[in-house]
Amino acid sequence: MKQDKLFDNPQQVVDFAFDDAVADVFSDMIRRSVPGYETIISLLGVLAQQYAQPNTNVYDLGSSLGAATLSMHRQTRTLDLKHICVDNSEAMIKRCQSRLARHMPDADLQIICENIEDTEINNASLVVINFTLQFLSPESRLALLTKIYDSLLPNGVLVLSEKLIFEDKDENQRQTDWHLTFKSANGYSDLEISQKRTAIENVMIPDSLEAHQLRLQQAGFKESYQWFQAFNFASLIAIKK
């Protein structure tokens, strides 16, 4: 695993992009930046074991290097699933394809480089959006979730993982401080943390838990649950009845 040192020197900071430099260090970056990430990835396999339906499609929208797909595949090998990974970063898709070819050589696998808003979804029992919705324009988020709801089979599920903001200012500040301390404990310097924040603040717009729950309801989901939270990062599951 290549160590993330992208922001360890003073630099003219530009907007964050999932380019080759980021893709090279992404595994280290997300592990050290997102509390609970490895737990979420591991438990996606458990959720897939319960909710993925035989002979259906499983979508990983914003798949990056394919960690979610690999975790789900490991727990559902007997279900004859087709795994579909979608990401708009060519750098991520290239590495995802190589990685999953090594670890899932016999799987029915399709890897697509496109914006997830453009992805055609069909015969889906499980859709995962892992820390990706927050990079879409807020105006386009409901349309995507509605498309997913309409495309899911009965009893199909959406798993949505996101960074959260909190409506109470004091709580939001505490959660932010805890997250910064987490990153510091994982070896990031104050300079790295500051420059990364500057790079990402214009391209990642998080929502509150309440906003996510309302949007899921508006999309058609009658049931949604927060099943995981670590500081200001959480994951929800929404079930189509």
C-alpha positions as a Python dict, from the first residue, in 0.01 Angstrom:
ca = {
    (1, 'M'): (0, 0, 0),
    (2, 'K'): (156, 327, -114),
    (3, 'Q'): (152, 596, 155),
    (4, 'D'): (-46, 914, 99),
    (5, 'K'): (193, 1209, 99),
    (6, 'L'): (9, 1424, -156),
    (7, 'F'): (-25, 1724, 74),
    (8, 'D'): (285, 1692, 291),
    (9, 'N'): (465, 1989, 129),
    (10, 'P'): (343, 2349, 98),
    (11, 'Q'): (179, 2392, -241),
    (12, 'Q'): (-69, 2589, -447),
    (13, 'V'): (-379, 2389, -362),
    (14, 'V'): (-625, 2314, -643),
    (15, 'D'): (-961, 2142, -629),
    (16, 'F'): (-940, 1775, -537),
    (17, 'A'): (-969, 1527, -824),
    (18, 'F'): (-957, 1149, -841),
    (19, 'D'): (-658, 1146, -1074),
    (20, 'D'): (-363, 908, -1106),
    (21, 'A'): (-184, 1059, -806),
    (22, 'V'): (-487, 1007, -582),
    (23, 'A'): (-562, 662, -721),
    (24, 'D'): (-206, 550, -642),
    (25, 'V'): (-247, 628, -271),
    (26, 'F'): (-625, 595, -236),
    (27, 'S'): (-625, 282, -19),
    (28, 'D'): (-399, 449, 236),
    (29, 'M'): (-576, 785, 208),
    (30, 'I'): (-925, 657, 279),
    (31, 'R'): (-813, 422, 556),
    (32, 'R'): (-642, 710, 739),
    (33, 'S'): (-909, 970, 661),
    (34, 'V'): (-1245, 797, 706),
    (35, 'P'): (-1311, 651, 1051),
    (36, 'G'): (-1483, 315, 1027),
    (37, 'Y'): (-1414, 271, 656),
    (38, 'E'): (-1266, -77, 687),
    (39, 'T'): (-1554, -186, 912),
    (40, 'I'): (-1811, -61, 661),
    (41, 'I'): (-1637, -245, 378),
    (42, 'S'): (-1625, -568, 578),
    (43, 'L'): (-1989, -545, 685),
    (44, 'L'): (-2105, -478, 329),
    (45, 'G'): (-2029, -845, 275),
    (46, 'V'): (-2262, -934, 561),
    (47, 'L'): (-2539, -713, 422),
    (48, 'A'): (-2490, -860, 75),
    (49, 'Q'): (-2520, -1209, 216),
    (50, 'Q'): (-2861, -1116, 356),
    (51, 'Y'): (-3005, -896, 81),
    (52, 'A'): (-2848, -989, -254),
    (53, 'Q'): (-3093, -1205, -448),
    (54, 'P'): (-2980, -1495, -671),
    (55, 'N'): (-2938, -1422, -1042),
    (56, 'T'): (-2955, -1044, -1002),
    (57, 'N'): (-2723, -748, -1046),
    (58, 'V'): (-2527, -580, -766),
    (59, 'Y'): (-2413, -223, -836),
    (60, 'D'): (-2118, -43, -680),
    (61, 'L'): (-2169, 321, -782),
    (62, 'G'): (-1855, 525, -727),
    (63, 'S'): (-1659, 204, -695),
    (64, 'S'): (-1309, 359, -675),
    (65, 'L'): (-1074, 59, -641),
    (66, 'G'): (-1355, -196, -599),
    (67, 'A'): (-1320, -271, -226),
    (68, 'A'): (-1697, -284, -168),
    (69, 'T'): (-1751, -516, -463),
    (70, 'L'): (-1475, -748, -348),
    (71, 'S'): (-1620, -767, 4),
    (72, 'M'): (-1970, -842, -126),
    (73, 'H'): (-1844, -1103, -372),
    (74, 'R'): (-1659, -1292, -101),
    (75, 'Q'): (-1985, -1348, 88),
    (76, 'T'): (-2215, -1422, -208),
    (77, 'R'): (-2019, -1654, -436),
    (78, 'T'): (-2303, -1908, -463),
    (79, 'L'): (-2574, -1663, -575),
    (80, 'D'): (-2481, -1621, -943),
    (81, 'L'): (-2463, -1244, -916),
    (82, 'K'): (-2341, -998, -1173),
    (83, 'H'): (-2124, -727, -1014),
    (84, 'I'): (-2128, -390, -1188),
    (85, 'C'): (-1871, -128, -1083),
    (86, 'V'): (-1913, 231, -1201),
    (87, 'D'): (-1678, 526, -1154),
    (88, 'N'): (-1609, 837, -1360),
    (89, 'S'): (-1236, 837, -1283),
    (90, 'E'): (-1034, 660, -1550),
    (91, 'A'): (-746, 627, -1303),
    (92, 'M'): (-969, 449, -1051),
    (93, 'I'): (-1137, 229, -1310),
    (94, 'K'): (-802, 112, -1449),
    (95, 'R'): (-682, 4, -1106),
    (96, 'C'): (-1020, -141, -1012),
    (97, 'Q'): (-1019, -360, -1321),
    (98, 'S'): (-671, -492, -1248),
    (99, 'R'): (-745, -551, -881),
    (100, 'L'): (-1074, -735, -929),
    (101, 'A'): (-935, -941, -1216),
    (102, 'R'): (-680, -1077, -968),
    (103, 'H'): (-918, -1136, -678),
    (104, 'M'): (-1243, -1222, -861),
    (105, 'P'): (-1121, -1405, -1173),
    (106, 'D'): (-1431, -1621, -1212),
    (107, 'A'): (-1692, -1357, -1124),
    (108, 'D'): (-1947, -1213, -1366),
    (109, 'L'): (-1807, -861, -1359),
    (110, 'Q'): (-1863, -542, -1555),
    (111, 'I'): (-1658, -228, -1495),
    (112, 'I'): (-1783, 97, -1646),
    (113, 'C'): (-1621, 439, -1662),
    (114, 'E'): (-1904, 694, -1659),
    (115, 'N'): (-2091, 935, -1433),
    (116, 'I'): (-2316, 737, -1202),
    (117, 'E'): (-2610, 965, -1291),
    (118, 'D'): (-2589, 814, -1642),
    (119, 'T'): (-2577, 451, -1535),
    (120, 'E'): (-2861, 230, -1648),
    (121, 'I'): (-2975, 14, -1355),
    (122, 'N'): (-3176, -303, -1403),
    (123, 'N'): (-3247, -637, -1234),
    (124, 'A'): (-3085, -493, -920),
    (125, 'S'): (-3122, -640, -574),
    (126, 'L'): (-2843, -438, -411),
    (127, 'V'): (-2693, -97, -487),
    (128, 'V'): (-2403, 52, -291),
    (129, 'I'): (-2300, 420, -297),
    (130, 'N'): (-1996, 451, -73),
    (131, 'F'): (-1889, 811, 4),
    (132, 'T'): (-1982, 924, -347),
    (133, 'L'): (-2317, 1105, -332),
    (134, 'Q'): (-2145, 1393, -150),
    (135, 'F'): (-1943, 1465, -466),
    (136, 'L'): (-2254, 1513, -680),
    (137, 'S'): (-2431, 1846, -703),
    (138, 'P'): (-2702, 1862, -434),
    (139, 'E'): (-2962, 1929, -704),
    (140, 'S'): (-2892, 1595, -876),
    (141, 'R'): (-2897, 1368, -570),
    (142, 'L'): (-3271, 1306, -545),
    (143, 'A'): (-3296, 1215, -913),
    (144, 'L'): (-3024, 951, -872),
    (145, 'L'): (-3184, 798, -563),
    (146, 'T'): (-3524, 796, -731),
    (147, 'K'): (-3378, 615, -1031),
    (148, 'I'): (-3223, 359, -800),
    (149, 'Y'): (-3549, 307, -613),
    (150, 'D'): (-3744, 264, -936),
    (151, 'S'): (-3486, 16, -1066),
    (152, 'L'): (-3456, -203, -758),
    (153, 'L'): (-3641, -532, -738),
    (154, 'P'): (-3893, -579, -455),
    (155, 'N'): (-3703, -618, -125),
    (156, 'G'): (-3396, -473, -293),
    (157, 'V'): (-3175, -244, -88),
    (158, 'L'): (-2959, 63, -122),
    (159, 'V'): (-2659, 109, 108),
    (160, 'L'): (-2552, 472, 129),
    (161, 'S'): (-2237, 579, 316),
    (162, 'E'): (-2155, 948, 360),
    (163, 'K'): (-1978, 1210, 565),
    (164, 'L'): (-2230, 1400, 778),
    (165, 'I'): (-2281, 1753, 894),
    (166, 'F'): (-2486, 1825, 1204),
    (167, 'E'): (-2756, 2084, 1245),
    (168, 'D'): (-2649, 2169, 1600),
    (169, 'K'): (-2338, 2389, 1571),
    (170, 'D'): (-2179, 2258, 1890),
    (171, 'E'): (-2223, 1897, 1787),
    (172, 'N'): (-2093, 1971, 1439),
    (173, 'Q'): (-1780, 2129, 1586),
    (174, 'R'): (-1722, 1839, 1825),
    (175, 'Q'): (-1762, 1583, 1547),
    (176, 'T'): (-1525, 1783, 1325),
    (177, 'D'): (-1268, 1802, 1604),
    (178, 'W'): (-1291, 1427, 1664),
    (179, 'H'): (-1238, 1362, 1295),
    (180, 'L'): (-935, 1590, 1280),
    (181, 'T'): (-789, 1416, 1584),
    (182, 'F'): (-847, 1081, 1412),
    (183, 'K'): (-652, 1199, 1107),
    (184, 'S'): (-373, 1336, 1324),
    (185, 'A'): (-355, 1005, 1513),
    (186, 'N'): (-311, 832, 1175),
    (187, 'G'): (-1, 1037, 1098),
    (188, 'Y'): (-131, 1333, 901),
    (189, 'S'): (37, 1665, 986),
    (190, 'D'): (-152, 1990, 1043),
    (191, 'L'): (-26, 2106, 703),
    (192, 'E'): (-158, 1795, 528),
    (193, 'I'): (-494, 1823, 700),
    (194, 'S'): (-527, 2192, 618),
    (195, 'Q'): (-427, 2159, 252),
    (196, 'K'): (-650, 1854, 198),
    (197, 'R'): (-944, 2043, 350),
    (198, 'T'): (-883, 2336, 114),
    (199, 'A'): (-863, 2102, -186),
    (200, 'I'): (-1185, 1920, -109),
    (201, 'E'): (-1414, 2190, 32),
    (202, 'N'): (-1540, 2302, -311),
    (203, 'V'): (-1598, 1955, -452),
    (204, 'M'): (-1748, 1765, -156),
    (205, 'I'): (-2072, 1895, -5),
    (206, 'P'): (-2199, 1673, 280),
    (207, 'D'): (-2556, 1655, 409),
    (208, 'S'): (-2706, 1600, 752),
    (209, 'L'): (-2848, 1261, 848),
    (210, 'E'): (-3194, 1418, 846),
    (211, 'A'): (-3144, 1545, 489),
    (212, 'H'): (-3040, 1197, 374),
    (213, 'Q'): (-3339, 1034, 542),
    (214, 'L'): (-3581, 1284, 393),
    (215, 'R'): (-3432, 1243, 46),
    (216, 'L'): (-3457, 864, 68),
    (217, 'Q'): (-3822, 900, 164),
    (218, 'Q'): (-3883, 1137, -125),
    (219, 'A'): (-3718, 887, -360),
    (220, 'G'): (-3974, 626, -257),
    (221, 'F'): (-3806, 429, 23),
    (222, 'K'): (-4051, 371, 308),
    (223, 'E'): (-3785, 214, 531),
    (224, 'S'): (-3435, 344, 596),
    (225, 'Y'): (-3204, 286, 889),
    (226, 'Q'): (-2872, 420, 1005),
    (227, 'W'): (-2676, 104, 1072),
    (228, 'F'): (-2329, 249, 1132),
    (229, 'Q'): (-2162, 569, 1250),
    (230, 'A'): (-1805, 660, 1344),
    (231, 'F'): (-1771, 1029, 1431),
    (232, 'N'): (-1907, 1226, 1136),
    (233, 'F'): (-1918, 932, 892),
    (234, 'A'): (-2223, 709, 868),
    (235, 'S'): (-2392, 445, 659),
    (236, 'L'): (-2762, 393, 594),
    (237, 'I'): (-2961, 111, 444),
    (238, 'A'): (-3288, 173, 259),
    (239, 'I'): (-3524, -111, 170),
    (240, 'K'): (-3771, -119, -117),
    (241, 'K'): (-4096, -280, -13),
}
